Every structure is written in structure tokens, then in C-alpha cells.
Amino acid sequence: MKQFFVYCCLIVLVKAGVSSVNIMPPFEENPFMSIRMLDQKKLSFEKIDGLSFSEISDVTYDAKTETLYLVSDEGFLYGFNAHFSNTIDMLIPVSAVTLKKKNGKRFKKWKRDSEGMTLDGKRRLLVSFEGRAKIAWFHKNTQKAGNLIRKYPLPTLIKETKNYRSKNKSLEALAWHKKYGILTATEWPLKRDNKKKHTIYALSGKQWSFKAEPEGNSAVVAMEVMDDGNILVLERSYTGLLHPFVVTLKKVFLNQCSKGKNMCKTKVLAKMNNHAGWEIDNFEGLAKVGNHRYVVVSDDNKNFFQRTLLLYFEVLGE
């Protein structure tokens, strides 16, 4: 019976625009560094509930309802019925709505660049935005799905647009921590900081900094709280078509930071480089879906030559 159920789910996955891929280089071993790849999918839906499916910027998972939420740069929120075991057993689209203001109207174009997403301890859906930086709580119920409920006050340092290197390099990553509450990170360091010094900000004002990867333009694009309370960070480096495109998964130890410079210890868990044979894409989203298990998702940039990829992996020795 179990085998028949899995078979039926696989049939649904294929017909629903979900197909298997392998982005790992030929002959690469799995586990790779400190991760084990469990499953790899390509999502190729044109529309879900009338909304175009593209430019996915982040992902989060509600284990209680087995709902995988994905958000796009255009302010669209998608819900998938998702089940994870040693593979992605089920991934079926069930909803799509537009993120809206309290009055039900859509955000203006320069205010709808949704980049980060997470669920807090009460399973409230939180989204962070670039452009005019903000973090807000949105409804998940069917009557007001996607409607803004509350904006959260930001520390002055990340509230002021003038402090960012660019309006498009602001609140890129979002996570919720049992001890520290809402955490966010900018894509690039603030103007006042060294370009190789990334920082995680708690809305309480607390900060943790860590060194960026050595590759050029290494940006924080997503983060998630790990089982041990430390932070899993997704960094992406892109400097041009002729140069290596590198995606790094890194662990940041919040309780192992130097007192003087407040720089935290880090550990690289995986580094994927397209010049080393990895068929990576523009990964921008990261979510915890189980004990030591996570997914990352890529943004296809509405480009025919790019893909929306969903990788499911396990962190070893966490």
C-alpha cells in the first residue's frame, strides 16, 4: 500500500509541473562536504490560481498543516501541499494570492518587492521587503489571505533607506528565533560597514556579524534557524557570466562571537560552484522542513534559460 501511495504521488508530481533533476557534477559523492542531498526538483508551472509562477525569492514550511509557502519578487504568495521523508513525497500547488495592504489593495510597484519569509512561534506568516524596507505579518486564512495585519518597528539602522548600499540590497533574509525573535539580514552590508562584513539584526537591536565568503559580491540571500539555535546562511556570489557562480551554505555560531569586533565563528557546510560542474541557479530561498533537513529554492528571473529549482538536503553533524 505504501509503495502504491508513493507511486501515485510521483505521477501527480510529474503531471503537476514538478520533475526530477540532478544539479550535482558527474562523479560527485553524496554526502558532499557537510550535507546529504535527498531530492532535487524543478518546478515549471505557468500559473497557479491565475497568478504567474516565477521569480521565487523565499520559502517557509508549516509542518502542522504540511504547507510549503513560496513568495515571489512580485508579491505573490503560493501554497503547496508538501510532505517530506527521505525524498519529497508530495508537492502539489493548492493556492496563490497577492500580498496586499490592510485595505485589500495591492502594494505599489516599488513597495511590493517581497524577498524574505518565515513563520514565527505562533505560525504567523512574516515577510520582509526590499525597496522601502519593512517586515510585516500577513493573514493566512481563506477570507483575507495575503492581507497585511501589522508592520513591525525596525531598528533605526535598517529603517533608513540612506543606510543601504542600494534600495535593492536591503532586507533580503528573514528568520524567527525562539530566543531572539525576528531576525533579518541585508543582502549587502550597510554603507558604514566593510563589504566583507555581513550582519544579522534582531528587531530588539541586537546584532551578530560574520565574515563574508572570499568570492566577489558574496551576498546574504536567505537564512534559517537550525535545530541547535545557530543560523544557517545562504550566500550567493555572482560577478559576471565569465566568472564562477558560487552558492555557499554556511553555519553562523551566535554564541561564539569575539567581544571586541563582535565577529561570529562560521563553518562552511557546502560550496557549489558552476565552474566545478554544479548546475546551480539563482538560489534565494531557504527553509527548515524537518530535523536537520532543509530546502533551498531558486529565482528564475523570468528568464527562459533559468529554472525554479527546489533542493531538499540534510545537514550532517549539526
C-alpha positions in Angstrom: 0.0 0.0 0.0 2.8 2.4 0.9 4.6 1.8 -2.4 1.3 2.4 -4.3 0.8 5.7 -2.5 4.3 6.9 -3.3 3.8 5.8 -6.9 0.6 7.8 -7.1 2.3 10.9 -5.6 5.1 10.6 -8.2 2.5 10.5 -11.0 0.9 13.7 -9.6 4.3 15.4 -9.3 5.1 14.8 -12.9 1.7 15.9 -14.2 1.7 19.0 -11.9 4.8 20.5 -13.3 7.3 19.0 -10.9 10.1 17.0 -12.3 13.3 15.4 -11.0 16.7 17.0 -11.8 20.3 16.4 -10.8 22.4 19.5 -10.4 25.4 17.7 -8.9 28.6 17.3 -11.0 29.1 13.8 -12.5 31.0 11.5 -10.2 30.5 13.9 -7.2 30.0 12.0 -4.0 26.8 12.3 -1.9 27.1 13.3 1.0 29.0 16.4 -0.2 31.0 18.2 2.4 28.6 18.6 5.4 25.3 18.0 3.5 23.5 15.0 2.0 21.3 15.7 -1.0 18.0 13.9 -0.5 16.0 15.1 -3.5 16.1 17.7 -6.3 13.1 19.1 -8.2 12.3 21.5 -11.0 9.1 23.5 -10.7 7.7 24.6 -14.0 4.2 26.0 -13.5 3.0 28.8 -15.8 0.2 29.9 -13.4 -1.3 28.9 -10.1 -4.8 30.2 -9.3 -4.4 32.7 -12.2 -1.1 34.2 -10.9 2.1 33.7 -12.8 4.6 31.4 -11.1 8.1 32.8 -11.4 10.9 34.8 -9.6 10.6 32.9 -6.3 12.5 34.7 -3.6 11.9 32.7 -0.4 10.2 29.7 1.1 8.9 28.6 4.5 7.3 25.4 5.8 4.3 24.9 8.2 4.8 21.4 9.4 1.5 21.3 11.2 -0.5 21.7 8.0 2.2 20.4 5.7 2.1 23.6 3.7 5.1 24.9 1.9 4.8 28.6 1.2 6.8 30.3 -1.6 6.9 34.1 -2.2 7.9 35.9 -5.4 9.6 39.2 -6.1 6.2 40.4 -7.4 4.4 40.0 -4.1 2.7 36.7 -4.9 2.3 34.1 -2.2 1.9 30.4 -3.2 0.9 27.5 -1.0 1.9 23.9 -1.8 0.7 20.7 0.0 4.1 19.2 0.7 5.3 16.1 2.5 9.0 15.3 3.2 10.5 11.9 4.2 13.8 10.7 2.7 12.5 12.3 -0.5 10.0 14.9 -1.5 6.9 12.6 -1.4 4.3 15.2 -2.3 4.4 18.8 -3.8 1.1 19.9 -5.1 0.0 23.6 -5.6 -3.2 24.5 -3.6 -3.3 28.3 -3.6 -1.9 31.6 -4.8 -2.7 35.1 -3.6 -1.4 38.6 -3.9 0.2 40.2 -0.8 -2.0 43.3 -0.1 -2.3 46.3 2.2 -4.8 46.3 5.2 -7.4 47.8 2.9 -7.1 44.9 0.4 -5.4 47.0 -2.2 -2.1 45.9 -3.8 1.2 47.5 -2.9 2.6 49.9 -5.4 5.3 48.5 -7.5 8.3 49.9 -5.5 6.8 48.6 -2.3 6.0 45.0 -3.2 9.5 43.6 -3.6 9.0 40.7 -1.1 12.3 38.9 -0.5 12.3 37.1 2.9 9.7 35.0 4.6 9.3 32.9 7.7 6.7 31.7 10.3 7.0 32.9 13.9 6.3 30.8 17.0 2.6 31.3 16.6 2.7 30.3 12.9 2.1 33.8 11.7 3.4 34.4 8.2 6.1 37.2 8.2 7.5 38.8 5.0 10.4 41.2 4.6 10.7 43.7 1.7 13.4 45.5 -0.3 12.8 48.9 -1.8 11.2 50.6 1.1 12.4 48.2 3.8 9.7 46.7 6.0 8.8 43.5 7.8 5.1 42.6 8.1 2.7 39.9 9.3 0.1 38.7 6.7 -3.1 36.7 7.0 -3.1 33.1 6.0 -6.8 32.3 6.3 -9.1 32.0 3.3 -11.1 35.2 3.9 -8.2 37.6 4.0 -5.3 35.5 2.6 -2.3 37.7 1.9 -3.7 40.8 3.7 -1.3 42.8 5.9 -2.1 42.7 9.6 0.8 44.5 11.2 4.1 46.1 10.4 7.0 45.6 12.9 9.1 48.6 14.0 12.6 48.3 12.6 15.8 49.5 14.4 16.8 52.9 13.0 19.9 51.5 11.4 17.9 49.3 9.0 14.9 51.5 8.8 16.6 54.4 7.0 17.0 53.8 3.2 20.0 56.1 3.1 22.0 53.5 5.2 21.8 50.8 2.4 24.2 50.5 -0.4 21.2 50.2 -2.7 17.4 50.1 -2.3 17.6 46.6 -3.9 20.1 45.4 -1.3 18.1 45.8 1.9 16.0 43.2 3.9 16.8 40.1 1.9 16.6 37.4 4.6 14.2 36.7 7.4 14.0 34.1 10.2 12.4 33.6 13.6 14.4 32.5 16.6 12.9 31.1 19.8 15.3 33.2 22.0 15.8 36.4 19.9 12.6 36.7 17.9 12.5 38.1 14.4 15.9 38.1 12.7 16.7 39.8 9.4 19.8 40.4 7.2 20.6 42.7 4.4 21.7 41.4 1.0 24.9 43.5 1.1 26.4 45.1 4.2 25.3 48.7 5.1 27.3 51.6 3.7 29.0 52.1 7.1 30.4 48.5 7.2 33.2 46.7 5.4 31.9 45.0 2.2 33.1 41.7 3.6 31.2 42.1 7.0 27.7 40.6 7.0 25.3 41.3 9.9 22.2 39.6 11.3 19.8 42.0 13.0 17.3 41.3 15.7 14.4 43.7 15.9 15.4 44.3 19.6 18.6 45.9 18.3 21.0 43.0 19.0 23.4 42.3 16.2 25.8 39.4 15.1 28.4 39.9 12.4 30.4 37.4 10.4 32.8 37.4 7.5 31.5 37.1 4.0 32.9 34.4 1.7 36.0 35.3 -0.3 34.2 35.2 -3.7 33.3 38.6 -5.2 29.9 40.2 -4.3 29.1 37.4 -1.9 25.6 38.4 -0.7 23.3 37.0 2.0 20.2 35.8 0.2 18.4 33.7 2.9 18.8 32.3 6.4 17.1 29.8 8.7 17.4 28.9 12.4 19.0 25.5 12.9 18.0 22.8 15.5 20.8 23.9 17.8 19.8 27.6 17.7 22.6 28.7 15.4 21.9 30.2 11.9 22.2 28.5 8.5 23.0 31.2 5.9 22.7 31.0 2.2 25.3 33.2 0.4 25.5 33.8 -3.4 28.3 35.2 -5.4 27.8 36.4 -9.0 30.3 38.7 -10.7 29.5 38.0 -14.4 28.9 35.3 -17.0 32.6 34.5 -17.4 33.3 34.2 -13.7 32.4 31.4 -11.3 28.8 31.5 -9.9 29.1 30.2 -6.3 26.4 29.3 -3.8 27.5 28.7 -0.2 25.7 27.2 2.8 27.3 28.4 6.0 26.7 27.9 9.7 26.9 31.1 11.9 27.5 30.4 15.6 25.6 33.0 17.5 27.2 32.3 20.9 30.7 32.1 19.6 31.5 35.8 18.7 34.5 37.9 19.6 33.7 40.6 22.2 35.7 43.3 20.6 34.6 43.2 17.0 31.5 41.0 17.6 32.5 38.8 14.7 31.0 35.3 15.0 32.6 31.9 14.2 31.3 30.3 11.0 31.6 27.0 9.2 31.1 26.3 5.5 28.8 23.3 5.1 28.7 23.2 1.3 30.1 25.3 -1.6 28.6 24.8 -5.0 30.5 26.3 -8.0 29.3 26.2 -11.6 32.9 26.1 -12.8 33.2 22.8 -10.8 30.3 21.2 -12.6 27.4 22.2 -10.4 24.3 23.1 -12.5 23.2 25.7 -9.9 20.7 28.5 -10.5 19.9 31.8 -8.7 19.2 30.3 -5.2 17.4 32.8 -3.0 15.2 31.0 -0.5 15.9 28.6 2.4 13.5 26.8 4.8 13.7 24.2 7.6 11.3 21.3 6.8 12.4 18.7 9.5 15.1 17.8 11.9 18.4 18.8 10.3 16.5 19.0 7.0 16.1 22.0 4.7 15.1 23.1 1.2 16.5 25.8 -1.0 14.7 27.4 -3.9 15.9 29.4 -6.9 14.6 32.5 -8.7 14.3 32.1 -12.4 14.3 35.8 -13.1 11.6 35.3 -15.7 14.4 34.1 -17.9 13.8 31.2 -20.3 17.3 29.9 -19.7 16.8 29.7 -15.9 14.9 27.4 -13.7 12.9 27.3 -10.4 14.8 24.6 -8.6 13.9 23.1 -5.2 16.7 21.2 -3.4 16.0 19.0 -0.4 19.0 18.2 1.8 20.2 17.2 5.3 22.9 18.9 7.3 25.2 16.3 8.8 26.6 16.5 12.3 24.5 19.6 13.2 
